[in-house]
């Protein structure tokens, strides 16, 4: 696992992010807490100086299992326990929800879970499975985030398009009326069907938008630009390799050969590249970064989508 992955599991086949320990069947929330190594709580304790003076207005978030300090936060910060995150998702998706992956990053400072939503969708003749991702931080560095992530089942790549017509994510900070905000999150995420319906309409529109081979090549050069004047020989070689990889995913991918020469095929090729292509340098946390885009969205896919919409 990457250096920043503390604990994690995944079900059956290795997921697109390539992280975690394999289990055979998707666990329930109680089982997932155990197998993901998230069966611990955060307790808040006062903070003192070296001279044993109390620091007013701040508390330390401490993991009860090993007394590790996850972060120092203000008194206004309210903890959302790992168990509460699973309970929230259980309630949202209904009894019997199964978790595909969950885990801990950066020594427990960040945790997440990913659950498969109960209904698959057939969009442009393909099966798209929506997943719910819940991401939380225990160090005060970020908000609680919940997002819908559609995944194209045949090749396991994410299709997180930033649609103007429907929202796919929601976030909240760790202050104020937490329970009220979670209720608001439920209202937002019950609109998942609206997002999937709009995604289907958008895919149909992209299928109708024909693209020439020259347009595809031009767009790839825009997405992966080559600086002829200032780039070193090695940098040029690297960019050309990436360009060729993306071209292959458009022109030669077996799963796209019957789709036609259109914008939908191009978006899928870019998505496949963004989800699965090996980076030029494999940093310690590059797989974690691939997974994080499940929540945040992928800027490369978004830019490709914006380009074809503007054409």
MARLUMNU-442381 format. One record per residue (C-alpha): residue in one letter; y negated, z, x. Coordinates in pm, 1 decimal. Example, Ala and Ser with C-alpha at 12.3 -4.5 7.8 and 13.67 -1.06 7.14 Angstrom:
{resn A&v 450.0&w 780.0&u 1230.0}
{resn S&v 106.0&w 714.0&u 1367.0}
//
This chain:
{resn X&v 0.0&w 0.0&u 0.0}
{resn X&v -361.6&w -37.7&u 100.5}
{resn X&v -518.4&w 254.1&u 285.0}
{resn X&v -732.2&w 341.1&u -16.6}
{resn X&v -441.8&w 348.2&u -266.2}
{resn X&v -321.9&w 705.6&u -299.1}
{resn X&v -59.9&w 664.9&u -572.9}
{resn X&v 32.4&w 394.6&u -823.1}
{resn X&v 315.2&w 234.0&u -1019.7}
{resn X&v 374.6&w -102.6&u -1184.4}
{resn X&v 637.3&w -228.0&u -1428.4}
{resn X&v 909.5&w -480.2&u -1336.5}
{resn X&v 743.8&w -777.4&u -1163.0}
{resn X&v 475.5&w -736.8&u -899.6}
{resn X&v 137.2&w -772.6&u -1076.6}
{resn X&v -138.5&w -1010.1&u -973.1}
{resn X&v -307.7&w -741.6&u -761.0}
{resn X&v 15.9&w -667.8&u -569.9}
{resn X&v -31.7&w -290.1&u -566.5}
{resn X&v 198.5&w -0.8&u -644.5}
{resn X&v 556.4&w 123.6&u -675.4}
{resn X&v 795.4&w -62.1&u -906.8}
{resn X&v 946.6&w 97.7&u -1216.1}
{resn X&v 1187.2&w -73.1&u -1456.9}
{resn X&v 1041.9&w 9.7&u -1798.0}
{resn X&v 683.8&w 65.8&u -1908.9}
{resn X&v 633.8&w 441.7&u -1944.3}
{resn X&v 465.9&w 641.5&u -2218.5}
{resn X&v 143.5&w 825.7&u -2132.7}
{resn X&v 324.4&w 1149.4&u -2042.2}
{resn X&v 565.9&w 961.1&u -1816.5}
{resn X&v 287.0&w 748.7&u -1669.6}
{resn X&v 91.0&w 1058.4&u -1564.4}
{resn X&v 392.2&w 1172.1&u -1364.8}
{resn X&v 498.9&w 842.8&u -1206.7}
{resn X&v 139.8&w 745.7&u -1119.2}
{resn X&v 80.5&w 1080.0&u -947.6}
{resn X&v -203.3&w 1163.1&u -1188.5}
{resn X&v -59.1&w 1488.6&u -1325.9}
{resn X&v -341.8&w 1700.7&u -1187.9}
{resn X&v -669.6&w 1833.9&u -1321.0}
{resn X&v -1026.1&w 1853.7&u -1190.3}
{resn X&v -1183.9&w 2197.9&u -1188.3}
{resn X&v -1552.9&w 2260.9&u -1123.2}
{resn X&v -1652.7&w 2533.1&u -880.6}
{resn X&v -1986.6&w 2658.8&u -742.3}
{resn X&v -2120.6&w 2520.1&u -414.3}
{resn X&v -2243.3&w 2746.5&u -132.5}
{resn X&v -2422.9&w 2694.1&u 197.0}
{resn X&v -2268.4&w 2798.8&u 529.0}
{resn X&v -2470.7&w 3118.6&u 491.9}
{resn X&v -2286.4&w 3185.6&u 163.9}
{resn X&v -2595.8&w 3109.5&u -46.2}
{resn X&v -2536.2&w 2957.3&u -389.2}
{resn X&v -2670.0&w 2603.7&u -429.3}
{resn X&v -2821.8&w 2598.2&u -776.5}
{resn X&v -2768.9&w 2299.2&u -1003.8}
{resn X&v -2455.9&w 2162.2&u -835.8}
{resn X&v -2079.7&w 2200.7&u -861.0}
{resn X&v -1783.1&w 2075.1&u -665.4}
{resn X&v -1514.7&w 1872.9&u -842.8}
{resn X&v -1189.9&w 2010.4&u -698.9}
{resn X&v -836.8&w 1878.7&u -757.6}
{resn X&v -620.0&w 2169.9&u -865.0}
{resn X&v -297.0&w 2036.0&u -709.2}
{resn X&v -413.9&w 2052.1&u -346.5}
{resn X&v -766.5&w 2202.0&u -360.7}
{resn X&v -916.1&w 1876.2&u -237.1}
{resn X&v -1289.5&w 1836.9&u -302.1}
{resn X&v -1337.0&w 1502.4&u -474.5}
{resn X&v -1716.2&w 1516.4&u -497.2}
{resn X&v -2025.8&w 1725.8&u -552.2}
{resn X&v -2201.8&w 1667.2&u -884.8}
{resn X&v -2487.1&w 1812.3&u -1087.4}
{resn X&v -2436.6&w 2078.2&u -1353.1}
{resn X&v -2486.3&w 1807.5&u -1618.6}
{resn X&v -2172.5&w 1622.9&u -1507.4}
{resn X&v -1879.8&w 1653.0&u -1748.5}
{resn X&v -1525.3&w 1596.1&u -1634.4}
{resn X&v -1293.3&w 1353.2&u -1811.3}
{resn X&v -942.7&w 1462.0&u -1712.2}
{resn X&v -670.6&w 1207.1&u -1636.5}
{resn X&v -473.9&w 1333.6&u -1934.8}
{resn X&v -775.2&w 1270.9&u -2160.1}
{resn X&v -795.3&w 909.6&u -2039.9}
{resn X&v -434.2&w 851.1&u -2145.1}
{resn X&v -490.2&w 1033.5&u -2475.3}
{resn X&v -791.4&w 814.1&u -2544.2}
{resn X&v -587.4&w 498.5&u -2484.4}
{resn X&v -293.4&w 630.7&u -2686.7}
{resn X&v -523.0&w 692.1&u -2981.2}
{resn X&v -698.4&w 359.6&u -2942.1}
{resn X&v -389.8&w 140.5&u -2918.1}
{resn X&v -156.1&w 344.3&u -3135.4}
{resn X&v 159.6&w 545.1&u -3094.9}
{resn X&v 414.4&w 394.0&u -2860.0}
{resn X&v 165.6&w 220.3&u -2628.5}
{resn X&v 321.0&w 139.6&u -2291.6}
{resn X&v 138.9&w 144.9&u -1959.2}
{resn X&v 183.6&w -141.4&u -1714.8}
{resn X&v 11.5&w 25.5&u -1420.5}
{resn X&v -189.9&w 335.0&u -1336.2}
{resn X&v -294.3&w 504.2&u -1018.2}
{resn X&v -532.7&w 683.2&u -789.3}
{resn X&v -769.6&w 539.0&u -529.6}
{resn X&v -966.3&w 691.2&u -244.8}
{resn X&v -785.3&w 1022.3&u -240.3}
{resn X&v -823.0&w 1081.9&u -614.2}
{resn X&v -1191.1&w 996.0&u -635.6}
{resn X&v -1116.3&w 699.7&u -861.2}
{resn X&v -834.6&w 661.2&u -1114.3}
{resn X&v -737.4&w 390.7&u -1361.2}
{resn X&v -475.4&w 289.0&u -1611.6}
{resn X&v -384.9&w -47.8&u -1758.7}
{resn X&v -207.5&w -79.5&u -2093.8}
{resn X&v -78.5&w -391.8&u -2259.9}
{resn X&v -229.8&w -437.7&u -2603.8}
{resn X&v 14.3&w -482.8&u -2892.0}
{resn X&v -66.6&w -843.5&u -2984.4}
{resn X&v -35.5&w -1157.0&u -2772.7}
{resn X&v -240.1&w -1467.4&u -2852.6}
{resn X&v -145.0&w -1833.8&u -2839.7}
{resn X&v -454.5&w -2013.6&u -2711.8}
{resn X&v -452.1&w -2388.1&u -2642.7}
{resn X&v -72.8&w -2373.9&u -2660.8}
{resn X&v -35.5&w -2093.5&u -2404.7}
{resn X&v 45.5&w -1724.8&u -2437.9}
{resn X&v -243.8&w -1499.9&u -2337.7}
{resn X&v -177.3&w -1126.1&u -2317.3}
{resn X&v -475.9&w -891.0&u -2349.0}
{resn X&v -471.8&w -568.8&u -2147.8}
{resn X&v -692.0&w -261.1&u -2173.9}
{resn X&v -820.2&w -112.0&u -1848.3}
{resn X&v -962.6&w 240.1&u -1831.0}
{resn X&v -1134.6&w 331.0&u -1502.7}
{resn X&v -1283.2&w 669.1&u -1415.0}
{resn X&v -1436.7&w 841.5&u -1111.3}
{resn X&v -1413.2&w 1209.9&u -1021.0}
{resn X&v -1670.4&w 1210.1&u -740.3}
{resn X&v -1984.4&w 1130.7&u -940.1}
{resn X&v -2014.6&w 779.8&u -793.8}
{resn X&v -1963.7&w 578.5&u -1109.6}
{resn X&v -1931.4&w 560.9&u -1483.4}
{resn X&v -1627.9&w 563.1&u -1707.8}
{resn X&v -1543.5&w 200.2&u -1778.1}
{resn X&v -1319.0&w 43.1&u -2038.1}
{resn X&v -1253.8&w -331.3&u -2042.0}
{resn X&v -1040.6&w -598.0&u -2204.5}
{resn X&v -862.9&w -826.9&u -1959.3}
{resn X&v -683.2&w -1138.9&u -2088.5}
{resn X&v -405.8&w -1261.6&u -1859.4}
{resn X&v -252.0&w -1608.1&u -1869.3}
{resn X&v 114.7&w -1513.8&u -1877.9}
{resn X&v 267.4&w -1828.5&u -1726.9}
{resn X&v 100.9&w -1777.8&u -1389.1}
{resn X&v -25.7&w -1419.0&u -1414.2}
{resn X&v -393.5&w -1490.5&u -1354.0}
{resn X&v -687.6&w -1316.3&u -1517.1}
{resn X&v -928.2&w -1493.9&u -1751.0}
{resn X&v -1222.6&w -1253.6&u -1763.3}
{resn X&v -1490.2&w -1491.7&u -1887.9}
{resn X&v -1831.1&w -1337.8&u -1949.2}
{resn X&v -1879.5&w -1472.7&u -2300.7}
{resn X&v -2227.8&w -1453.2&u -2451.5}
{resn X&v -2070.7&w -1433.6&u -2797.6}
{resn X&v -1844.6&w -1128.6&u -2750.6}
{resn X&v -1828.9&w -819.6&u -2532.1}
{resn X&v -1524.4&w -736.0&u -2321.3}
{resn X&v -1631.2&w -412.4&u -2148.5}
{resn X&v -1802.6&w -81.7&u -2212.5}
{resn X&v -1916.0&w 205.6&u -1988.5}
{resn X&v -2058.3&w 556.7&u -2012.2}
{resn X&v -2193.2&w 814.2&u -1769.0}
{resn X&v -2048.7&w 1164.3&u -1731.0}
{resn X&v -2329.6&w 1344.6&u -1914.3}
{resn X&v -2430.1&w 1414.6&u -2271.7}
{resn X&v -2199.3&w 1400.5&u -2571.3}
{resn X&v -1881.0&w 1273.6&u -2405.3}
{resn X&v -1663.2&w 1285.8&u -2717.0}
{resn X&v -1927.8&w 1101.6&u -2917.9}
{resn X&v -1943.4&w 835.2&u -2650.4}
{resn X&v -1566.5&w 795.7&u -2655.5}
{resn X&v -1583.9&w 739.9&u -3030.2}
{resn X&v -1845.0&w 472.7&u -2961.5}
{resn X&v -1606.3&w 315.7&u -2709.6}
{resn X&v -1340.7&w 292.9&u -2977.7}
{resn X&v -1584.0&w 112.1&u -3208.0}
{resn X&v -1663.3&w -132.4&u -2930.1}
{resn X&v -1304.9&w -196.7&u -2828.0}
{resn X&v -1186.7&w -252.7&u -3180.8}
{resn X&v -1385.7&w -573.4&u -3139.9}
{resn X&v -1122.9&w -695.0&u -2891.4}
{resn X&v -991.1&w -935.9&u -3151.8}
{resn X&v -1337.4&w -1085.7&u -3179.3}
{resn X&v -1344.2&w -1140.0&u -2803.7}
{resn X&v -1001.4&w -1304.8&u -2807.2}
{resn X&v -1097.3&w -1526.3&u -3101.6}
{resn X&v -1415.3&w -1635.0&u -2924.0}
{resn X&v -1222.0&w -1689.0&u -2602.6}
{resn X&v -985.9&w -1919.3&u -2791.9}
{resn X&v -1277.0&w -2120.3&u -2932.0}
{resn X&v -1433.1&w -2144.2&u -2587.5}
{resn X&v -1108.3&w -2265.0&u -2431.9}
{resn X&v -1078.5&w -2534.8&u -2697.2}
{resn X&v -1434.2&w -2647.6&u -2618.9}
{resn X&v -1353.7&w -2652.7&u -2246.8}
{resn X&v -1045.9&w -2866.1&u -2314.5}
{resn X&v -1266.6&w -3120.9&u -2488.9}
{resn X&v -1505.0&w -3139.2&u -2192.9}
{resn X&v -1363.4&w -3413.5&u -1971.0}
{resn X&v -1424.6&w -3397.9&u -1595.9}
{resn X&v -1387.4&w -3666.1&u -1330.0}
{resn X&v -1219.8&w -3602.9&u -996.9}
{resn X&v -1558.4&w -3642.1&u -827.2}
{resn X&v -1709.9&w -3369.2&u -1047.3}
{resn X&v -1423.7&w -3137.2&u -955.0}
{resn X&v -1471.1&w -3200.8&u -584.1}
{resn X&v -1847.2&w -3149.2&u -614.5}
{resn X&v -1801.1&w -2821.4&u -802.8}
{resn X&v -1553.6&w -2693.6&u -544.9}
{resn X&v -1806.2&w -2761.7&u -269.6}
{resn X&v -2068.9&w -2570.3&u -467.3}
{resn X&v -1834.7&w -2273.4&u -518.6}
{resn X&v -1717.6&w -2277.8&u -155.3}
{resn X&v -2012.0&w -2423.9&u 36.9}
{resn X&v -1980.2&w -2543.9&u 395.3}
{resn X&v -2283.4&w -2493.0&u 620.2}
{resn X&v -2252.8&w -2798.9&u 845.5}
{resn X&v -2551.8&w -2704.4&u 1063.1}
{resn X&v -2504.8&w -2332.9&u 1128.9}
{resn X&v -2132.8&w -2263.3&u 1083.2}
{resn X&v -1906.4&w -2226.4&u 1385.5}
{resn X&v -1603.1&w -2450.2&u 1424.9}
{resn X&v -1376.7&w -2169.0&u 1305.7}
{resn X&v -1596.1&w -2095.5&u 1003.8}
{resn X&v -1588.2&w -2464.0&u 908.2}
{resn X&v -1210.8&w -2467.0&u 943.2}
{resn X&v -1181.7&w -2158.8&u 722.3}
{resn X&v -1402.3&w -2297.7&u 445.0}
{resn X&v -1218.8&w -2630.8&u 448.5}
{resn X&v -890.3&w -2440.8&u 415.4}
{resn X&v -1023.4&w -2254.1&u 111.2}
{resn X&v -1156.3&w -2576.0&u -42.4}
{resn X&v -818.7&w -2743.8&u 3.5}
{resn X&v -646.9&w -2445.0&u -153.7}
{resn X&v -867.6&w -2467.2&u -463.4}
{resn X&v -819.1&w -2845.0&u -484.5}
{resn X&v -441.8&w -2793.6&u -474.7}
{resn X&v -462.6&w -2544.9&u -760.0}
{resn X&v -645.0&w -2804.0&u -971.8}
{resn X&v -473.8&w -3130.6&u -878.0}
{resn X&v -119.1&w -3018.2&u -793.5}
{resn X&v -39.6&w -2700.6&u -991.5}
{resn X&v 275.2&w -2766.4&u -1202.7}
{resn X&v 153.5&w -2543.8&u -1489.3}
{resn X&v -165.2&w -2751.9&u -1528.0}
{resn X&v -23.3&w -3104.2&u -1493.1}
{resn X&v -14.2&w -3163.5&u -1870.5}
{resn X&v -348.7&w -3000.7&u -1949.6}
{resn X&v -560.8&w -3308.2&u -1878.2}
{resn X&v -865.3&w -3357.2&u -1657.3}
{resn X&v -1105.5&w -3119.5&u -1821.2}
{resn X&v -1312.1&w -2804.9&u -1779.2}
{resn X&v -1031.8&w -2579.8&u -1906.7}
{resn X&v -806.0&w -2699.5&u -1625.7}
{resn X&v -1083.9&w -2640.1&u -1372.8}
{resn X&v -1149.9&w -2283.5&u -1495.5}
{resn X&v -778.2&w -2205.8&u -1474.4}
{resn X&v -761.0&w -2346.8&u -1121.8}
{resn X&v -1057.5&w -2134.2&u -1013.4}
{resn X&v -905.9&w -1830.9&u -1185.6}
{resn X&v -574.0&w -1887.4&u -1010.9}
{resn X&v -757.2&w -1917.9&u -677.7}
{resn X&v -964.6&w -1604.5&u -741.8}
{resn X&v -662.1&w -1404.8&u -852.9}
{resn X&v -400.5&w -1513.9&u -599.1}
{resn X&v -551.6&w -1690.1&u -295.6}
{resn X&v -515.3&w -1505.5&u 33.8}
{resn X&v -854.0&w -1406.0&u 181.3}
{resn X&v -969.3&w -1523.3&u 521.9}
{resn X&v -942.6&w -1165.1&u 643.7}
{resn X&v -706.9&w -915.8&u 482.1}
{resn X&v -904.4&w -594.2&u 487.9}
{resn X&v -731.5&w -262.5&u 415.7}
{resn X&v -850.0&w -264.2&u 55.5}
{resn X&v -856.5&w -633.8&u -33.6}
{resn X&v -586.9&w -593.8&u -300.4}
{resn X&v -779.4&w -306.7&u -449.2}
{resn X&v -1084.9&w -534.9&u -469.0}
{resn X&v -880.3&w -797.2&u -655.3}
{resn X&v -774.8&w -531.2&u -903.8}
{resn X&v -1127.7&w -390.4&u -943.6}
{resn X&v -1243.7&w -729.1&u -1071.3}
{resn X&v -1014.7&w -669.6&u -1367.2}
{resn X&v -1282.6&w -432.8&u -1492.1}
{resn X&v -1595.2&w -579.0&u -1335.9}
{resn X&v -1517.2&w -947.0&u -1386.9}
{resn X&v -1484.8&w -1204.9&u -1112.9}
{resn X&v -1811.8&w -1365.0&u -996.3}
{resn X&v -1637.0&w -1683.1&u -879.2}
{resn X&v -1480.2&w -1744.5&u -1222.0}
{resn X&v -1807.8&w -1661.9&u -1395.1}
{resn X&v -1999.5&w -1907.2&u -1177.2}
{resn X&v -1747.2&w -2183.8&u -1241.3}
{resn X&v -1769.5&w -2115.3&u -1614.1}
{resn X&v -2150.3&w -2126.6&u -1604.6}
{resn X&v -2144.2&w -2456.7&u -1415.8}
{resn X&v -1913.3&w -2634.1&u -1658.9}
{resn X&v -2106.0&w -2498.4&u -1958.6}
{resn X&v -2430.5&w -2629.9&u -1814.1}
{resn X&v -2287.6&w -2975.6&u -1741.2}
//
